[in-house]
Amino acid sequence: MDAIVRPAPLIPPAPKVHAKPLGLTPLGQLRVAWEMGRSLIGAYCEEDYESLAAPYMFMGQPGLFLNDPAGVRHVLTSPKYARPVKAARSLKPLVGEGVLMSEGETWRRQRKSLAPVFTPAAIGGLLPHFVAAGAGLAEGLEGRDRANLAQDFHRATLDAVLRALFSRRADTEGAVLADLARRYMEGPAHFNLMDFVAKGADDLLFMDGARHRLGRRWFTAVDALIEERRAAPHLDVRDLLDRLLAARNEDGSPLPDQEIRDQCSSMLAAGFETTSRLLFWATYLLALDPVTQDRVRAEVLAFPAERVASLDDLKHWPLLRSVLFETLRLYPTAPLIARQALEADVVSGCDVVPGCMVTISPWVVHRHRRLWDAPTAFKPERFIDQAHPWGLEAFLPFGAGPRVCIGAGFALAEAQIVLASVLARFKVSMASDRPVLPRASITLGPDHEPDFRLERIVQARP
């Protein structure tokens, strides 16, 4: 019997890996700042994908570049480390003091009050919003033979999150919010050189004019929605705003309007942009791997998205779920995590002094040559039998420790339903052979938005 010949796994295009470290001299450190201002994954070298822990000095500040999974978990869970204050510069004008940006006791209180909002039962109640958004996207693609899916996924995930948050559609009542969110995340939210140079969140604010102007308009719009809902509450729980209005602090008091506004803003910023990018990269990988795409399509045709009524229904799509996890490995939503040491410590055999900046790159950890088999290859099967793959030591798509993303279940459910809705109707391929390279800022986006070819699936009649 002839042996089964399996195609070689897909190796998707990736940015250049420098042969040697760039930051060994003062001039080299300026180049690192420049490269990372353009893309947070643009300055890595061959050594970074081999070492587990490497001390460094950057512009007079000691640092530790950390890839060792045990060390990473220690830093992300230990009270000896805190998020650098200037890390909030790019998003705080849009999300305020919500759970995404808060620290210490304020964060712990907010996280506890938000826990009921993201239980499996609560997410299950939002599934009709995701199904409606996926159906709307698929219907909008009808009659088109090519599409800029980066933009289409932006619109679809904005639609999904606005439906889930406010029971508003992105193309009607939520159009103003959708426009403000899209403009902010595609422009002012991106890191710039001043964000690296600034010493704190409030330094060089004259450079942040666009951020604060759009942020003020966004807060005004969200405040109006909250006031409107308080004046005419829903008789039943329909969306996340209903749950936030019903949430209580430990003393039984309701959440203040400003906190509700900031939590809504955090959910939108963390939900729409990250899920949009996940959908784009997953579709790009499937366009380059038509064999896997056909296998995923067989799953979603056997159990269409419109039949999803509970989270258990998503178990009908094990390969689709694995594709999303492998996408998150190759294209982690948050490309860089930083923590600053508050006191002396030893991490992965390296001495850490107070003030040391610990740099963790999920991009590098997920592609590390000592941590993964075929680290640059697209192999979704590696997750097929992993019930909870985010528990894998070297897998950090949603962070780790106490600040692990509270909305991970929300995002995965939304992404599965929206992608299933598209693949059930269309075969997707690339309209051009030009490689799409990731570029990292707030999230990991493409260096250009390619067109995808769409071929309508004709299903056989029973």
N, C-alpha and C positions, 0 to 999 in steps of 0.2 A: 504493500500500500504506500502510495506517495505521501510524503510528509506534507502537512498543511503549511503553506507559505503565507505568513502574515506580513503585511506591509510594515515598513519601519515606522516607528512613532514620529509624529509631527514635532519638529523643532521650530517653534514660532520665532519670528525675528525679534531681536533684543538690541538695546543700545551697546555701543562699544564698551569693552572692558579694558581699562588702561593697563599696560604692561607693568608699570611701577607706580607706587604711591605718588600723588601729586603734591601733597602738603608738607614736604620735608623742609622747605625753605620759606622765608616770608613771602617771596613772590609766588611760590607754589600754593601757599595758603590763600592768597588773593584769587588765584585761579580756581581753587576749590570753591570759594564763596561765589565766584562768577558762575561756575558750572552748576552749582546747586541752586543758584538763583534762577537758572534756566530750567533745570530739572533736578529734583532731589535724588535721582538715581544716576546722575551724570558723572560722578567723580570716583566711582568705585574702581578698584584695580584687582588684578589676579589674586593677590595676596588676601584680599578681603573675603574671597570665596573659599579660602583654605583655612584661615585662622579662626579660632573660637573666641579669642579675646586679645585686643591689641590696644595698649595705652597710646595716647597721642597728645599733642599740644596744638591748640588752634587759637591764634590771636591772643596768646598769653594765658588762655584758660586750659587747665588740664582736662583731658577727656579719656573715655574708654569706649572703643568700638566693640560691641558685644554681640556675638553670635551663639555662644554656648547656651542651649535651651535651659539648662538648670540655672545658669546665671541670670538669664533673661527673666525667668519666673521669679527668682529671688528679688531682682530689682523692681519688678512690677507689682510685687505683693508686699514688700517691706516698707514700714513707715519711715525708714531712713532715707527715702527718696521722694521727691515731689516733682510735679511737672513744672518746667521753667515758666516763669511768669510771662515772658514774652511770647510763649507758644500760643497765647490767646489773641494775639494782635489781629490775625487775619479773619477770624470768625466772630469774635466778641461783638463787633458792631451789628451783626445780624442775629446772634443768638442770645445776647445779654448774659445773664447770670444763671442760665439753665444748667441742667445736669451735665451738659457737655463741657462747660467751662468752669463750673464751681469747684471748690476745693474744701477739704477738711470737714468740719461738722456740718456746714451747709450742704455739701455734696452728700454726706451720709443721710441727712434728713430727707433730701430730695429723692435720693435713690430709693429709700424705703417707701416714701409716699407714692412713687411711680410704679413700684413693683406690681400692684394689682392691674395696672394699665397694660402690662405686657405678659400676663399669664397666658398659657396656651388657650384657655377658654376665651379670653379677651381677643386674642389674635384670631381665633376661629370665627368670632363674630364679625371680623373685618373682611373675611374672605369674599363676600359678595362685592365689596368695593374693588378688590383686585381682579376678580373675574370680569367686572364691568370695564375696568381700565384695559385689560388685555383684549377683550372683545372690541373695544373702541379702537385700539391700535390696529388690530387685524383688519377691521372694516375700513379703516383709513388707508390701508395699503392696497386694497382691492383696486384692480385696474391699472396698477403701476408695474412696470417691468424692472425698475431700479429705484433705489431709495437711499437717502442719507440716514441710515438707521441710528447713528449717534444722536441726531436731532429728534428722530421719532421716539427713541427710547427716553430722551429727556422729557418730551411732552407726555409720554405714557406714564412715567414714574411720577412726574408732577401731578398728573391726573389722579393716579392711585393714592398718593399721599394726601392730596387735598380732599379727595373723597373720604379717606379714612380719618383725617383730622377734623374736617369742617363740614363734611357732606356737601362739598362744592366741587364742581367740575372745573378743570383747568381751562376749558375753552368757553366757559360761560361765566358763572358767578365768580369763579376764582381766577379770572383772566389777569386781574391786576396783580394778585399775589404771585401767580405763575410767572408773569413778566419780571417782577422785581427779583424773585428768587433766581431765575435763570440768568438775569443780567449780573447779579452779584456773584454767583458761583462760577460764571464763565469769565469774570473779570477781576474785580477787587479782592475776591477771596484768595487769589493765588499769591503765594509767597513772592516777595521781591527782595532786592539786595538790602534795603533798609531794615527788613525784618531780621536779617542776620546781624547787621551792625548794631541795631538798637539793644540797649541793656535791659529794657523792661517793657511792659505792655503799654506804658504811657509815654515812651520816648518817641521823638520825631513824629508826633501826631499830625504835623502839617503835611506829611506825605500820605496821610490816610483819608483825605477829603472825600474821595469817591466812596470809600467804604462807609463813612459815617452819614453821608447824604442818603445813600440807598437804604442804609439801616434805619434811619429815622422814618423814611416813608414806609418801610416794611412794618415797623412797630406800630405806626399809626393805623395801618390796615388791619393788623391782627387785633389791636385793641378794639377796633370797631366791631369785629366779628364776635369777640367775647361779650361786649356790651349788648349786642343784638341778641345773642343766645341767652344771656341772663334775663333780658326783657321778655323773650318768648321761648322758654325752654322746651325741648322735646319731651313728649310724654313717655318715651322709652329711650333706652341707650342706643344711639345710632352710630356714634363716632368717638374718636379719642377725646375731643373737646368735652363731650358729655361726661366721660370718665374722669377727666381732670377737674371738672366743676364739682363732681361728686367726691373726689379724693379728699382725705382729711389728714391733718398732721397728727402726731401722737397725742396731742392734747384735745383732739376732736375738732379743732378749728379748721375752716376751709382754707384752701390755698389762696394767697393774695392774687389779685388780677395780674400784677406784674410777673409773678412767678409762673402763672398759667401761660401768659404770653411768651415768656422766655422758654418754657418747656415745649410749647408748640413750635417755636422757632427752631429749637434744637432738634426736634424730631424731623422737621422739614429739611434742615440743612444736612443732617446725618442720613436721612432716608432717601430723599429724591436723588441727590448727586451720586451717592455711593451705589445705590441699586441700578441707576442708569448706566454707570461705568461697568458694573458686573455684567449686565445684559449685553452691552456692546462687546466686551472682550469674549464672553462666552459665544456669541454669535460669530465673531471673527474666527475663533478657533474652529467652530463647527463648519464655517464656510471653507476653511483650509483642510478640513478632515471630513469629506462627504460620507465616508463609511460610518463614522460615529454619528454623524448627523442623521443618517437614515435609521440607525438603531434607536436613537432618541425619538425620532418621529414615529416609529412603530409603537413606542410606549404611549405617546400622547394621543395617537389615533385610537388605540385600544381603550383609553380612558380619557375622553376629551375634557378640556379645562372647564367647560360649562357644567360638568357634572360634579365639580368639586364643591362639597358642602361642609367638610370638616378637615382638620389637619391630617387625620388618618387617611383621607383620600389621596394625599400627596405621596403616600407609600407606593402607589401604583407606578411611580416614575423613579425607580432607583438609579438608573443610568443618568437621567437628567439631573438629579440631585448631585451625583458624583461629578458630572461635568461642571456644575457650578462650584463645587469645592475645589476641583483641580484648577478652574479659572481663578479662584481666589488665591490659590497657591502661586500660580504663575504671575498673576496681576493683583497683588494685595491692595485692597482699597486704601488703606493708610500706609504709605510707603516708608514713613519714618516715625519713630517714637523716641522721645527724649525724656530723660529724667535727670534731675540734679541732686547730687548727694547732699544731705543735710548734716551728716556726721561721717566719721571715718568708718571704713568697712573693707572687707576683702571679698572680691567677686571673681570667681573662676581663677583663683590664684594670683590675682592682681590687686595691689593696694589701691584703695579709693580714698581720696582726701575730701574733706568738706568743700563743696563748691564744684567738684568734678562733674562734668557733663557726661552722662552715659548715653551713648547713641546706639539705638537698636533699629535695624532696618529689616522689616519683614520681607522686603524684596530680596535681600541677600540671604537671610535665614532660610527662606523658602527655596532658594536656588543653591544652597551651600553644598559643596561637593562631598563633604564629610557627613552630611545629615540625610541626604536623599539619594535614592537610586535614580539614575538618569534625570538629574535635577532640572535640566532645561527642556525636557520632553513633555509633550501633552499626553498624559496617560491617566485618563479618568478612572480606570479600573483600580488604581491604587486606593481609591476611597470607597469602592463598591461595598465592602463588608465592614466599614467603619460606622458604627451606630452614632457615635459622637466624635467626629474627626477633629473638632476644635480642642479635644482633650489631648491630641498628639503633642508631644513635647515641642516639636519643631514647626508647629502649625499655628500661626498667630493672625488669622484673618480678622478677628474681632478683638484683638488685644488679649490680655490675660490679667488674672488677679481681680481685685475688687472692681476695677474700672472696665472690665470686659463689657463689650457693647450690650446694653440692655435691650436693644432692638434687633438683635441678630435673628430671632425667630420671625419677626415681622418682615425683615428684608428678604429672608430666604423663601418664605411663603409667597411674597409678592413676585420675586424673580422667577420662581418656578411657574407660576400661573401665567405671567405675561409671556415668558419665552415659549411655554407650551402652546399658547394661543397663536403665536406667529408660526411656529414650526408645523402645526397641524394644517395650516393653509398654504405655506410657501416653502419651497426649496430655496435656500440662500447660497449665493456664491459671490465672489469678488468681481467687481466690474473692471478692476485694474490689477496688474501684477505688482504695483508699487507696494513695498512692505510698509506695514503700519507699525511704527515704533512707539512704545509707551513713553510718556513724559509726565513726570511726577511733580505735583504741587500739593494742594489740599488733598486731592485724590489722584489716582493714576489714570490719566486720560491719553488719548491718541495724539501723535504729533500732527496728524491731519485727519479730517473726517472723510473717509472713503465712501464711495457709492457701493452698494450691494446690488447684485442682480436678484430679482425675485421671479420665481417660476411657480405659477399656481399649481397646487396639488389637485389632481382630479381623482377623486375617490371612486372606486368601483361601486356600483349600485348592488344592494343585496339581492 
